Amino acid sequence: AAAAAEVTHLSQRDAADIDEQLMGPLGFSVDQLMELAGLSVATAVAEVYKLSEHTRVLIICGPGNNGGDGLVAARHLYHFGYKPFVCYPKRTAKPLYSGLVTQLESLAIPFVPVEDLPQDLSGQYDIVIDAMFGFSFHGTPRPPFDDLIQMLVSLSVVGDSAKRPPIVSVDIPSGWHVEEGDVSGGGIKPDMLVSLTAPKLCAKKFTGPHHFLGGRFVPPPISSKYGLELPPYPGTSMCVRIGKVPSVDISSLRENYISPELLENQVMPNPFDQFRSWFDEAVTAGLREPNAMALTTVNKAGKPSSRMVLLKGVDKQGFVWYTNYGSQKAHDLSENSNAALLFYWNEMNRQVRVEGSVQKVSEEESEKYFHSRPRGSQLGAIVSKQVLLF
């Protein structure tokens, strides 16, 4: 979901003050905030860069909290199915950071020394996450981070973005001034910025296609004290898009479908038995509304019409659903009893097509189903005069 209203951008001082408030009187610990931040980064990455096309992720981590956010993100990306690689040249000896390293090592996530990184990252990685420096950084980056930043600068100026891995910056693009942005004009130009807690002032200079806010933890006292206007997070998400969703070239949208082959000699002789087996698999896999199906009807003039309905029963006699006498589909079926159903189970790379004629079920069966419905649904059905069809 995209944030519609104007979002508050924080100065460096306000960002530091908010962190002190969170980790002081409001009871948050640094490792708790780091965990929430890293999870937010990982979920934002997964929302835009699909696993089927962006598997290998290089996370470059600095010595401070921004680097810790990157280490946490690496763990979550691993559990999301990605293949993370971590470059962590200046390790921090504090127990919090060494514990994060141990967690990654237990998952056999590779740590890549700076000297082993190729000068051109395009051939080995599908995404590069910049988690070197955050809003508290001052001064000029020192080795080896100065060279790492230049490596990302070189990557970000490649003309065709389709031929290079996208760059994701955590909270602040490393090397940018926290308030004034890319002052020299020669800094990293990330494709995605994941702001944490609230965007910093430099985010106003961000021109990439994907800006997300992460860190769903800001308590009301902080929002009130600093006058924060933050977008609502959709559903249970840990991130929310800020600004307009970028326009998409529809012709470029594609998925690489990988599914087991379906051989005729492996299919059940009875198609209803086969459907029931596949339907049970869809239910077991936890698909949302696996009984949703597209119903296509055609009127006497030959004009087709499709809509989504819910399957309410299936046996060797056919497929059962409800409609009402006054609907367009009922009118079409009264003129032409032929119809088609389509079940689409995206997560299983499977669809099932059904074609045949439609007729009313018995009044007894219709009454039985009617009385099984919630009271509100029964009243709605009485008003709209429903009938069961198959």
N, C-alpha and C positions, 0 to 999 in steps of 0.2 A: 504494500500500500504506500502511496506517496503522501507526504505531508503538504497540506494545502496552505496553511497559515504561515505567516512570517515566523521564523525560528530564531530564538535568541542565540547570539554568538558571544562567546566569553573572551575577555581579555586574559592575558597571562596571569595577572594578579588574582583575578576572580577565580580562575581555574585552580590555582594553588590554594586559595582560601577554601574553596568548596571541598577539595581533597582533605584539608585539615579538619574541616567540620565533620566530614563523613567518618574519618578515622579517629575523631576525638569524641565529642559529646554524643554523636549519633551511633557510635558503637560498631562501625564497620572495621574490619581488619584489612591490611594491604593484600593478603593472599585471597580474601573473599572478593575484593574489587577486581583483582587481577583475573580471577577465574571467570567472573561475569564478563569482563572485557574481552578475554580470549575467546569465550564462547560466542560473544556477539560478532567478533571478526569472522570466526569460522562459519557461522550461519549466514552472514552477508555474502561471503565468498560462495557458499554452496547455493545461494539463491540465484546468483547471476551466472556463475561459471559451472556448468553442469559436468558431473563426473564423467559422462560418456565422452567428452571432448577435452577436458582439462584434468588429467589424472595426477601428473607430477607437479608438486608444489614446493618451491624453494622459499624458506622463511629465513630472512637475514635478521638476526637479533642483536640488539645493542646491549650494553652492560646494565641498564637501568630498568625501570618499570615497563617501559615500552617493549623492551626485549623480553621481559617476563610475560607480557601479553602475547607476544609472538610464540613463546614456548607453549603456553596454554592452548593457543589456537592450533598449533601443530598436533597436539594430542587429540583435540576434538576432530580435526580434519581426518586424522587417521581412522577414528571410529566412524566417520561419515563415509569411509571407503576410499579416500584419496591416498596418495603415496607421498607423504611429506619428507623433505630433506631440510636439515637445519644447519645454517652457518652461524656459529656463535663464537666469534674469535676472542672476545674478552669476557670470560666467564666470571660471574660474581660469586664470591665464596660464601655468601650468606646461606643459611639452611634452606630458606624459601626457594632460592634459585637452584641450589644443588639438588633439592628434592624434585623440582620440575625436570631437571636433566635426567635424574634417575628414572622418573616415570617414562620419559621418552626412550631411554635406553632399554627399559623392560619391554617396550613394544618393538624393539629392533629398528627404530627410526634412525637413519644414518645421519651422523654429524659430519659435515663437509668442511675441511680446512679451507681458508681463504685461498691458499696457493693452489688448491685443486679445482677451484672454480674456473670454468672456461671463460675466456674474454667475451665471447658471445654466448649468452645464456639461452638463446632461442632454440638450440638443438637439443638441449637436455631437460628443459623445464617448460611446463604449460602455464604456470602462474608464478609470479615472484611477489612475495609479501615483504614490504619494507617495514620492519619493526625495530629500527635502529634508535631513533631519538624521538622523545615526546615533547610536551609543552614546556617542561622545566629545563630543557637544554639551553645552554648559553655558549657563545663563542664559536670557534671554527672547529669542525670535525677533525680529529687527529687520526693518524694511521691505526688500523687499516681501513677505517670507516670513510676517510676521504676518497680512497680509491673505489670502495664499494659504491659510494654515492655516484661517482663518475661513471661506474659501470651501468648503473640504472639510468643515468642521464643519457648515456649513449643508446641504451635500449629504448628509451621513451621517445627518441627522435626518429626512430625508424618510421618511414612514411606509411607503410601498409601495416595497420594494426593486426591484420589477420595473419601476418607472417612472423609475429613476435609474441612472446607471452605477455599478458596484461600485468601491469604493476598495481598492487594494492598497498596503499599506505595506511598505517595504523595511527589515527588521531591527527598526526602532523606529518606531512611529507618531509622526510629527513633532509636537513639542510635549509629548510624554509624558516623564515622568521615567524614566530608563533602568532604575531599580530599583522605583520605587513606582507606575509607570504613570500613568494619567490622574488626577492628584491632585485637580484641581478638578472633575472630572466633566463638564467642558464641552469636552473635546478631540475630536479626530478619532476616529470609531468605524469602523475599517476592516472591510471584509467579508473580506479576506484579509490575513494577516501572513506574510511570508516571512522567517523567522529565518535568520541566516547564521552559519556555523561551529557555534554552539550557541545555543539561545534565551537571551535576556537575562531577568532577573528580572521585568521589566515584562510579559513575554509571559504570565505567570500570570494577569494581569488581562484578557487578550484574550478577548472573548466572541463574536467573529465565527464564521462557519461553517467557514472554511478556514484552517488553520494548517499551514504547510509549513516544513520545514528544508531549506536549500540550502547548497551548499559541500562537495562530496564530496572533501575534500582533507586532513582532519585526520589527521596522522601519529600512530603509537602513542606516541611520547614525550610529546606534548601530552595525549592521552587519559589516559595513566598519571599524569602529574604533577598534573593537575587533577581526576582522578577522574571523567572525563566518561562518562556513560552516554548514548550516542547510538544512534538506531535504525539498522538496516541499510537501505541504499538498494536498492530493487528493480531487478533487471536492470542495465541500463546508465543508469538515470535519474540526473539531477543533483539531484533533489529527492525528498523523502519526506514524506507527510502525517503530522502529529502529532495524536493524539487520534482521536475517533470521526468516521467519515464522516457528514456530516449526512443526515438522512432526506430523502427526495425524494418529491414529489408525482408519482406515476407518470403521472397524466393530463396533467401539464404538459410531459412529455418529448416533444419533437418536433424534426424536422430539416426544413430547407428543401432539398428535393432538386432539384438542377439537373443535368440530363443531356440530351444531344441527343435529338431526337424519333426515334422508330422508325416508319418508314413501310413499309407492306406491299410497295410496289413496289421497296423497297431491300433486301429480305430475299432470301437465296439460295433457289432453288427446293427444294433438298434440305436438310431440317432438320439432318441430320448434318454437312453442310458448314458450315452456319451456326454450329452449336455449336462445331465445331473452330476456326473463325475467332475466335469470342468467347473460347474457352478459351485460344488462343494469345495473345490480347490480355491476358488475366488473368495468364498466366505472365510475359509481357514486362513488365507493370506491377509485377512483384515482389510480388504478393499472397501472403500466407502460406497454404500448402496450398490452392491453387485447385482441387485435385481432391477436396476434402472435400465431401460431399453428405449431405443428410438422406434416409434411406431409410424409407419408410412402408409397413408391411405390415398386412394385415387377416386375422384368423383366421376360422374357419368360423362363429363366433358374431357376426361383424361388428364385433369390437373392434379398433380401430386401434392401432398401436404405431410409434413413430418413434425413430430413433437415427442418429448420424453414422457414416458409413463412408467409405472412400477409393476413388475411381475408379481402376481399374488398367488400363483400356484402353477404347477406343471406335473403332468403325468402322461401316460401313453396316449391320452385323448387329445392333448394339446397344451397350449400356454394360456393362462387366465389373467385377465386384468379388468379394471373397472373403468367405466366412462359414464357420461350422463346423456340422456336422450336429446338434449338440446345442443350438444357440442358439435363442432365441425366434423370431428372424426366419426361421430355417430351418424351424422347426415351423409358423409361420404360412404360409410359402410352400408347404409340403407340403399344406396344407388349402385354400389359395387362392393361385393363382399370380400374381394381379394385384398390382402394387405401383406406387409413385410415388417419384421422385427429385426433390430440389430442390437446385440449386446457388445459393448466395447470395454474390455478390461485392460487398460493401458499398462498397468504395472506388470502384467503377465504377458504383454505383447500378443494379445489374443482377442479376436472378435468372432462372434457367432451370428450368422445370418439365418433367418427363418422366413419362409414364404408359404402362404396358404390362404384358405378361405376362413371367414370369421362367422360365428353364429352365437346366439345367446345361450348361456348355460341355463340349467333348470331353475325354476323359481325357488325350489327348496335349497339349492346350493347358494343362491343369491341371498336368501333370508339368513342362512347360517352365517355367512360372512358378515352380513350387515350387523348382526347382533354381537359379533366379536369385536366390533370397532369401538373406540372410545366414544363417550356420550356426545362430545362436541362434533366429532366426525359424523355420527349418526344424524344429528340435527342438520348439519350441512348437506348430507346426502338426501334427507327428506325434502329440503328446500330445492335442491338441484335435480332431484329425480334420477337416481343413479341406476345403472344396469350393468351386470357383469357379462363380459364378452370373452370369447377365446378363439 
